Amino acid sequence: MCQLMSKNNKIIYQLTVEDIQNVANQELGRSLSDAEIESIIEPIAEKIW
């Protein structure tokens, strides 16, 4: 049972602000503002669920 619980709690994917900024720089040619980062947190979470 402990092995199953540890597998269920394993982090599969983690995004950092740096990851998001790297994609923004590649795709948009610029970094996102703090407000832009805040505005995409919920939509990203919704796509994952």
C-alpha distance matrix in Angstrom:
0.0 3.8 5.4 5.1 6.3 8.7 9.9 10.6 12.5 14.4 18.1 19.7 23.2 25.1 28.8 31.1 34.6 35.9 34.2 35.9 39.1 39.1 38.9 41.5 43.8 43.4 43.9 46.2 47.9 47.1 44.4 43.3 44.3 42.0 42.8 42.0 38.6 37.9 39.1 36.7 33.5 32.9 34.0 31.7 28.7 29.9 30.0 26.5 25.1
3.8 0.0 3.8 5.4 5.1 6.2 8.6 9.8 10.6 12.3 16.0 18.1 21.5 23.0 26.7 28.7 32.3 33.4 32.0 33.9 37.0 36.9 37.0 39.7 41.8 41.6 42.3 44.5 45.9 45.0 42.2 41.2 42.2 39.8 40.9 40.2 36.7 36.1 37.6 35.3 31.9 31.8 33.1 30.6 27.7 29.3 29.5 25.8 24.9
5.4 3.8 0.0 3.8 5.5 5.2 6.3 8.7 10.0 10.6 14.4 16.0 19.6 21.5 25.3 27.5 31.2 32.0 30.3 32.3 35.5 35.1 35.1 38.0 39.9 39.4 40.2 42.7 44.1 43.4 40.9 40.0 41.3 39.2 40.4 39.4 35.9 35.6 37.1 34.4 31.3 31.3 32.2 29.5 26.9 28.5 28.2 24.5 23.9
5.1 5.4 3.8 0.0 3.8 5.5 5.1 6.2 8.7 10.0 13.6 14.8 18.4 20.6 24.3 26.9 30.5 31.6 29.7 31.3 34.7 34.5 34.1 36.8 39.1 38.5 39.0 41.4 43.1 42.5 40.0 38.9 40.3 38.2 39.0 37.9 34.6 34.1 35.2 32.6 29.5 29.1 29.9 27.3 24.6 25.9 25.6 22.0 21.0
6.3 5.1 5.5 3.8 0.0 3.8 5.4 5.0 6.3 8.6 12.2 14.2 17.5 19.1 22.7 25.0 28.5 29.9 28.3 29.8 33.1 33.2 33.0 35.5 37.9 37.7 38.1 40.3 41.9 41.0 38.3 37.1 38.1 35.7 36.6 35.8 32.4 31.7 33.0 30.6 27.3 26.9 28.2 25.7 22.8 24.3 24.5 20.9 19.8
8.7 6.2 5.2 5.5 3.8 0.0 3.8 5.4 5.1 6.1 9.9 12.1 15.4 16.9 20.6 22.7 26.3 27.4 25.9 27.7 30.9 30.8 30.9 33.5 35.6 35.4 36.2 38.4 39.8 38.9 36.2 35.2 36.4 34.1 35.3 34.5 30.9 30.6 32.1 29.7 26.4 26.5 27.8 25.0 22.3 24.3 24.3 20.5 20.1
9.9 8.6 6.3 5.1 5.4 3.8 0.0 3.8 5.4 5.1 8.8 9.9 13.6 15.8 19.5 22.1 25.7 26.7 24.7 26.5 29.8 29.5 29.2 32.0 34.1 33.6 34.2 36.7 38.2 37.6 35.2 34.3 35.8 33.8 34.9 33.6 30.2 30.1 31.3 28.5 25.5 25.5 26.3 23.4 21.0 22.6 22.1 18.4 18.1
10.6 9.8 8.7 6.2 5.0 5.4 3.8 0.0 3.8 5.6 8.5 9.9 13.1 15.2 18.7 21.4 24.9 26.3 24.3 25.6 29.1 29.2 28.6 31.2 33.6 33.3 33.5 35.8 37.6 36.8 34.3 33.0 34.3 32.2 33.0 31.8 28.5 28.0 29.0 26.4 23.3 22.9 23.8 21.2 18.5 19.9 19.8 16.1 15.3
12.5 10.6 10.0 8.7 6.3 5.1 5.4 3.8 0.0 3.8 6.4 9.0 11.8 13.0 16.5 18.8 22.2 23.7 22.2 23.6 26.9 27.2 27.0 29.4 31.8 31.8 32.2 34.3 35.9 34.8 32.1 30.8 31.9 29.6 30.6 29.7 26.2 25.7 27.1 24.7 21.4 21.4 22.7 20.1 17.3 19.3 19.6 15.8 15.4
14.4 12.3 10.6 10.0 8.6 6.1 5.1 5.6 3.8 0.0 3.8 6.2 9.3 10.9 14.7 17.0 20.7 21.7 19.9 21.7 24.9 24.8 24.7 27.5 29.6 29.3 30.0 32.3 33.7 32.9 30.3 29.4 30.8 28.9 30.1 29.0 25.4 25.5 26.9 24.2 21.1 21.7 22.6 19.5 17.3 19.6 19.2 15.4 15.8
18.1 16.0 14.4 13.6 12.2 9.9 8.8 8.5 6.4 3.8 0.0 3.8 5.8 7.1 10.9 13.3 17.0 18.0 16.2 17.9 21.1 21.1 21.0 23.7 25.8 25.7 26.4 28.6 30.0 29.1 26.5 25.7 27.1 25.3 26.6 25.4 21.8 22.1 23.6 20.8 17.8 18.7 19.6 16.3 14.4 17.1 16.6 12.9 14.1
19.7 18.1 16.0 14.8 14.2 12.1 9.9 9.9 9.0 6.2 3.8 0.0 3.8 6.9 10.4 13.5 17.0 17.7 15.2 16.9 20.3 19.8 19.3 22.2 24.3 23.7 24.3 26.8 28.3 27.9 25.7 25.0 27.0 25.6 26.8 25.0 21.7 22.3 23.3 20.1 17.7 18.5 18.6 15.1 13.9 16.2 14.8 11.3 13.0
23.2 21.5 19.6 18.4 17.5 15.4 13.6 13.1 11.8 9.3 5.8 3.8 0.0 3.8 6.8 10.1 13.5 14.2 11.6 13.2 16.5 16.2 15.6 18.5 20.7 20.2 20.8 23.2 24.7 24.1 21.9 21.3 23.3 22.1 23.4 21.5 18.1 19.1 20.2 16.9 14.7 16.0 16.0 12.3 11.7 14.4 13.0 9.8 12.4
25.1 23.0 21.5 20.6 19.1 16.9 15.8 15.2 13.0 10.9 7.1 6.9 3.8 0.0 3.8 6.6 10.2 11.2 9.2 10.9 14.0 14.2 14.3 16.7 18.9 19.1 19.9 21.8 23.0 22.0 19.4 18.7 20.4 18.9 20.5 18.9 15.4 16.4 17.9 15.0 12.5 14.5 15.1 11.5 11.1 14.4 13.6 10.9 13.6
28.8 26.7 25.3 24.3 22.7 20.6 19.5 18.7 16.5 14.7 10.9 10.4 6.8 3.8 0.0 3.8 6.8 8.1 6.0 7.1 10.4 11.0 11.1 13.1 15.4 16.0 16.6 18.2 19.5 18.3 15.7 14.9 16.7 15.5 17.2 15.4 11.9 13.4 15.0 12.1 10.1 12.8 13.2 9.7 10.4 13.8 13.0 11.2 14.3
31.1 28.7 27.5 26.9 25.0 22.7 22.1 21.4 18.8 17.0 13.3 13.5 10.1 6.6 3.8 0.0 3.8 5.2 5.1 6.5 8.6 9.9 11.1 12.5 14.3 15.6 16.8 17.8 18.5 16.8 13.7 13.1 14.5 13.2 15.5 14.2 10.6 12.4 14.7 12.5 10.7 14.0 14.9 11.9 12.7 16.3 16.0 14.6 17.5
34.6 32.3 31.2 30.5 28.5 26.3 25.7 24.9 22.2 20.7 17.0 17.0 13.5 10.2 6.8 3.8 0.0 3.8 5.4 5.1 6.0 8.5 10.0 10.3 12.1 14.2 15.2 15.4 16.0 13.7 10.4 9.6 10.8 9.6 12.2 11.1 7.6 10.0 12.5 10.8 9.8 13.6 14.5 12.1 13.6 17.0 16.9 16.3 19.2
35.9 33.4 32.0 31.6 29.9 27.4 26.7 26.3 23.7 21.7 18.0 17.7 14.2 11.2 8.1 5.2 3.8 0.0 3.8 5.4 5.0 6.1 8.7 9.7 10.3 12.2 14.1 14.7 14.6 12.7 9.7 10.4 12.2 11.9 14.9 13.5 10.5 13.4 15.6 13.8 13.3 17.0 17.4 14.8 16.6 19.9 19.2 18.4 21.7
34.2 32.0 30.3 29.7 28.3 25.9 24.7 24.3 22.2 19.9 16.2 15.2 11.6 9.2 6.0 5.1 5.4 3.8 0.0 3.8 5.4 5.1 6.5 8.7 10.0 10.8 12.4 13.8 14.3 13.3 10.9 11.4 14.0 14.0 16.3 14.1 11.2 14.1 15.6 13.0 12.6 16.0 15.7 12.7 14.7 17.8 16.5 15.7 19.2
35.9 33.9 32.3 31.3 29.8 27.7 26.5 25.6 23.6 21.7 17.9 16.9 13.2 10.9 7.1 6.5 5.1 5.4 3.8 0.0 3.8 5.4 5.2 6.2 8.6 9.9 10.5 11.4 12.6 11.2 8.8 8.4 11.2 11.4 13.2 10.6 8.0 11.2 12.2 9.6 10.0 13.4 12.9 10.4 13.0 15.8 14.7 14.8 18.2
39.1 37.0 35.5 34.7 33.1 30.9 29.8 29.1 26.9 24.9 21.1 20.3 16.5 14.0 10.4 8.6 6.0 5.0 5.4 3.8 0.0 3.8 5.4 4.9 6.0 8.5 9.7 9.8 10.0 8.1 5.5 6.4 9.3 10.5 12.8 10.5 8.6 12.3 13.5 11.7 12.6 16.2 15.8 13.8 16.5 19.2 18.2 18.5 21.9
39.1 36.9 35.1 34.5 33.2 30.8 29.5 29.2 27.2 24.8 21.1 19.8 16.2 14.2 11.0 9.9 8.5 6.1 5.1 5.4 3.8 0.0 3.8 5.5 5.2 6.2 8.6 9.8 9.5 9.0 7.7 9.6 12.9 14.2 16.5 14.0 12.2 15.8 16.8 14.5 15.4 18.7 17.9 15.4 18.2 20.8 19.2 19.2 22.9
38.9 37.0 35.1 34.1 33.0 30.9 29.2 28.6 27.0 24.7 21.0 19.3 15.6 14.3 11.1 11.1 10.0 8.7 6.5 5.2 5.4 3.8 0.0 3.8 5.4 5.0 5.9 8.0 9.1 9.3 8.7 9.8 13.4 15.0 16.4 13.3 11.9 15.4 15.5 12.8 14.2 17.1 15.6 13.3 16.5 18.5 16.6 17.1 20.8
41.5 39.7 38.0 36.8 35.5 33.5 32.0 31.2 29.4 27.5 23.7 22.2 18.5 16.7 13.1 12.5 10.3 9.7 8.7 6.2 4.9 5.5 3.8 0.0 3.8 5.4 5.2 5.3 6.7 6.2 5.8 6.6 10.4 12.6 13.8 10.5 10.1 13.8 13.6 11.6 13.8 16.7 15.3 13.8 17.2 19.0 17.6 18.7 22.1
43.8 41.8 39.9 39.1 37.9 35.6 34.1 33.6 31.8 29.6 25.8 24.3 20.7 18.9 15.4 14.3 12.1 10.3 10.0 8.6 6.0 5.2 5.4 3.8 0.0 3.8 5.6 5.4 4.4 4.5 5.4 8.2 11.7 14.3 16.0 13.2 12.9 16.7 16.9 15.2 17.2 20.3 19.1 17.4 20.7 22.7 21.2 22.0 25.6
43.4 41.6 39.4 38.5 37.7 35.4 33.6 33.3 31.8 29.3 25.7 23.7 20.2 19.1 16.0 15.6 14.2 12.2 10.8 9.9 8.5 6.2 5.0 5.4 3.8 0.0 3.8 6.0 5.6 7.7 9.2 11.5 15.2 17.6 19.1 15.9 15.5 19.2 19.0 16.8 18.7 21.5 19.7 17.8 21.2 22.9 20.8 21.6 25.3
43.9 42.3 40.2 39.0 38.1 36.2 34.2 33.5 32.2 30.0 26.4 24.3 20.8 19.9 16.6 16.8 15.2 14.1 12.4 10.5 9.7 8.6 5.9 5.2 5.6 3.8 0.0 3.8 5.9 8.1 9.8 11.1 14.8 17.4 18.1 14.6 14.7 18.2 17.3 15.1 17.6 19.9 17.7 16.3 20.0 21.1 19.0 20.4 24.0
46.2 44.5 42.7 41.4 40.3 38.4 36.7 35.8 34.3 32.3 28.6 26.8 23.2 21.8 18.2 17.8 15.4 14.7 13.8 11.4 9.8 9.8 8.0 5.3 5.4 6.0 3.8 0.0 3.8 5.4 7.8 9.0 12.4 15.5 16.0 12.7 13.7 17.1 16.2 14.7 17.6 20.1 18.1 17.3 21.0 22.2 20.5 22.3 25.6
47.9 45.9 44.1 43.1 41.9 39.8 38.2 37.6 35.9 33.7 30.0 28.3 24.7 23.0 19.5 18.5 16.0 14.6 14.3 12.6 10.0 9.5 9.1 6.7 4.4 5.6 5.9 3.8 0.0 3.8 7.2 9.8 13.0 16.3 17.4 14.6 15.3 19.0 18.6 17.4 20.0 22.8 21.2 20.2 23.7 25.3 23.7 25.1 28.5
47.1 45.0 43.4 42.5 41.0 38.9 37.6 36.8 34.8 32.9 29.1 27.9 24.1 22.0 18.3 16.8 13.7 12.7 13.3 11.2 8.1 9.0 9.3 6.2 4.5 7.7 8.1 5.4 3.8 0.0 3.8 6.6 9.4 12.8 14.2 11.8 12.6 16.2 16.3 15.6 18.0 21.1 20.1 19.2 22.5 24.4 23.3 24.6 27.9
44.4 42.2 40.9 40.0 38.3 36.2 35.2 34.3 32.1 30.3 26.5 25.7 21.9 19.4 15.7 13.7 10.4 9.7 10.9 8.8 5.5 7.7 8.7 5.8 5.4 9.2 9.8 7.8 7.2 3.8 0.0 3.8 6.6 9.5 11.5 9.5 9.6 13.2 14.0 13.4 15.3 18.6 18.2 17.2 20.2 22.4 21.7 22.7 25.9
43.3 41.2 40.0 38.9 37.1 35.2 34.3 33.0 30.8 29.4 25.7 25.0 21.3 18.7 14.9 13.1 9.6 10.4 11.4 8.4 6.4 9.6 9.8 6.6 8.2 11.5 11.1 9.0 9.8 6.6 3.8 0.0 3.8 6.6 7.9 5.7 6.2 9.7 10.3 10.2 12.3 15.5 15.3 14.8 17.7 19.7 19.6 20.8 23.7
44.3 42.2 41.3 40.3 38.1 36.4 35.8 34.3 31.9 30.8 27.1 27.0 23.3 20.4 16.7 14.5 10.8 12.2 14.0 11.2 9.3 12.9 13.4 10.4 11.7 15.2 14.8 12.4 13.0 9.4 6.6 3.8 0.0 3.8 5.3 5.1 6.3 8.6 9.8 11.0 12.8 15.8 16.3 16.3 18.8 20.9 21.3 22.6 25.0
42.0 39.8 39.2 38.2 35.7 34.1 33.8 32.2 29.6 28.9 25.3 25.6 22.1 18.9 15.5 13.2 9.6 11.9 14.0 11.4 10.5 14.2 15.0 12.6 14.3 17.6 17.4 15.5 16.3 12.8 9.5 6.6 3.8 0.0 3.8 5.5 5.1 6.2 8.6 10.2 11.0 14.1 15.4 15.4 17.2 19.6 20.6 21.4 23.6
42.8 40.9 40.4 39.0 36.6 35.3 34.9 33.0 30.6 30.1 26.6 26.8 23.4 20.5 17.2 15.5 12.2 14.9 16.3 13.2 12.8 16.5 16.4 13.8 16.0 19.1 18.1 16.0 17.4 14.2 11.5 7.9 5.3 3.8 0.0 3.8 5.4 5.1 6.2 8.9 10.3 12.6 13.8 14.8 16.5 18.3 19.6 21.0 22.8
42.0 40.2 39.4 37.9 35.8 34.5 33.6 31.8 29.7 29.0 25.4 25.0 21.5 18.9 15.4 14.2 11.1 13.5 14.1 10.6 10.5 14.0 13.3 10.5 13.2 15.9 14.6 12.7 14.6 11.8 9.5 5.7 5.1 5.5 3.8 0.0 3.8 5.4 5.0 6.5 9.0 11.4 11.7 12.4 14.9 16.4 17.2 18.8 21.0
38.6 36.7 35.9 34.6 32.4 30.9 30.2 28.5 26.2 25.4 21.8 21.7 18.1 15.4 11.9 10.6 7.6 10.5 11.2 8.0 8.6 12.2 11.9 10.1 12.9 15.5 14.7 13.7 15.3 12.6 9.6 6.2 6.3 5.1 5.4 3.8 0.0 3.8 5.4 5.5 6.5 9.8 10.7 10.4 12.6 14.9 15.6 16.6 18.9
37.9 36.1 35.6 34.1 31.7 30.6 30.1 28.0 25.7 25.5 22.1 22.3 19.1 16.4 13.4 12.4 10.0 13.4 14.1 11.2 12.3 15.8 15.4 13.8 16.7 19.2 18.2 17.1 19.0 16.2 13.2 9.7 8.6 6.2 5.1 5.4 3.8 0.0 3.8 5.6 5.5 8.0 10.0 10.6 11.8 13.9 15.5 16.5 18.1
39.1 37.6 37.1 35.2 33.0 32.1 31.3 29.0 27.1 26.9 23.6 23.3 20.2 17.9 15.0 14.7 12.5 15.6 15.6 12.2 13.5 16.8 15.5 13.6 16.9 19.0 17.3 16.2 18.6 16.3 14.0 10.3 9.8 8.6 6.2 5.0 5.4 3.8 0.0 3.8 5.8 7.0 7.9 9.6 11.3 12.5 14.0 15.8 17.3
36.7 35.3 34.4 32.6 30.6 29.7 28.5 26.4 24.7 24.2 20.8 20.1 16.9 15.0 12.1 12.5 10.8 13.8 13.0 9.6 11.7 14.5 12.8 11.6 15.2 16.8 15.1 14.7 17.4 15.6 13.4 10.2 11.0 10.2 8.9 6.5 5.5 5.6 3.8 0.0 3.8 5.6 5.3 6.1 8.6 10.0 10.8 12.6 14.6
33.5 31.9 31.3 29.5 27.3 26.4 25.5 23.3 21.4 21.1 17.8 17.7 14.7 12.5 10.1 10.7 9.8 13.3 12.6 10.0 12.6 15.4 14.2 13.8 17.2 18.7 17.6 17.6 20.0 18.0 15.3 12.3 12.8 11.0 10.3 9.0 6.5 5.5 5.8 3.8 0.0 3.8 5.7 5.4 6.3 8.8 10.3 11.0 12.7
32.9 31.8 31.3 29.1 26.9 26.5 25.5 22.9 21.4 21.7 18.7 18.5 16.0 14.5 12.8 14.0 13.6 17.0 16.0 13.4 16.2 18.7 17.1 16.7 20.3 21.5 19.9 20.1 22.8 21.1 18.6 15.5 15.8 14.1 12.6 11.4 9.8 8.0 7.0 5.6 3.8 0.0 3.8 5.4 5.0 6.1 8.7 10.0 10.7
34.0 33.1 32.2 29.9 28.2 27.8 26.3 23.8 22.7 22.6 19.6 18.6 16.0 15.1 13.2 14.9 14.5 17.4 15.7 12.9 15.8 17.9 15.6 15.3 19.1 19.7 17.7 18.1 21.2 20.1 18.2 15.3 16.3 15.4 13.8 11.7 10.7 10.0 7.9 5.3 5.7 3.8 0.0 3.8 5.4 5.0 6.3 8.8 10.1
31.7 30.6 29.5 27.3 25.7 25.0 23.4 21.2 20.1 19.5 16.3 15.1 12.3 11.5 9.7 11.9 12.1 14.8 12.7 10.4 13.8 15.4 13.3 13.8 17.4 17.8 16.3 17.3 20.2 19.2 17.2 14.8 16.3 15.4 14.8 12.4 10.4 10.6 9.6 6.1 5.4 5.4 3.8 0.0 3.8 5.4 5.2 6.5 9.0
28.7 27.7 26.9 24.6 22.8 22.3 21.0 18.5 17.3 17.3 14.4 13.9 11.7 11.1 10.4 12.7 13.6 16.6 14.7 13.0 16.5 18.2 16.5 17.2 20.7 21.2 20.0 21.0 23.7 22.5 20.2 17.7 18.8 17.2 16.5 14.9 12.6 11.8 11.3 8.6 6.3 5.0 5.4 3.8 0.0 3.8 5.5 5.2 6.4
29.9 29.3 28.5 25.9 24.3 24.3 22.6 19.9 19.3 19.6 17.1 16.2 14.4 14.4 13.8 16.3 17.0 19.9 17.8 15.8 19.2 20.8 18.5 19.0 22.7 22.9 21.1 22.2 25.3 24.4 22.4 19.7 20.9 19.6 18.3 16.4 14.9 13.9 12.5 10.0 8.8 6.1 5.0 5.4 3.8 0.0 3.8 5.4 5.3
30.0 29.5 28.2 25.6 24.5 24.3 22.1 19.8 19.6 19.2 16.6 14.8 13.0 13.6 13.0 16.0 16.9 19.2 16.5 14.7 18.2 19.2 16.6 17.6 21.2 20.8 19.0 20.5 23.7 23.3 21.7 19.6 21.3 20.6 19.6 17.2 15.6 15.5 14.0 10.8 10.3 8.7 6.3 5.2 5.5 3.8 0.0 3.8 5.6
26.5 25.8 24.5 22.0 20.9 20.5 18.4 16.1 15.8 15.4 12.9 11.3 9.8 10.9 11.2 14.6 16.3 18.4 15.7 14.8 18.5 19.2 17.1 18.7 22.0 21.6 20.4 22.3 25.1 24.6 22.7 20.8 22.6 21.4 21.0 18.8 16.6 16.5 15.8 12.6 11.0 10.0 8.8 6.5 5.2 5.4 3.8 0.0 3.8
25.1 24.9 23.9 21.0 19.8 20.1 18.1 15.3 15.4 15.8 14.1 13.0 12.4 13.6 14.3 17.5 19.2 21.7 19.2 18.2 21.9 22.9 20.8 22.1 25.6 25.3 24.0 25.6 28.5 27.9 25.9 23.7 25.0 23.6 22.8 21.0 18.9 18.1 17.3 14.6 12.7 10.7 10.1 9.0 6.4 5.3 5.6 3.8 0.0
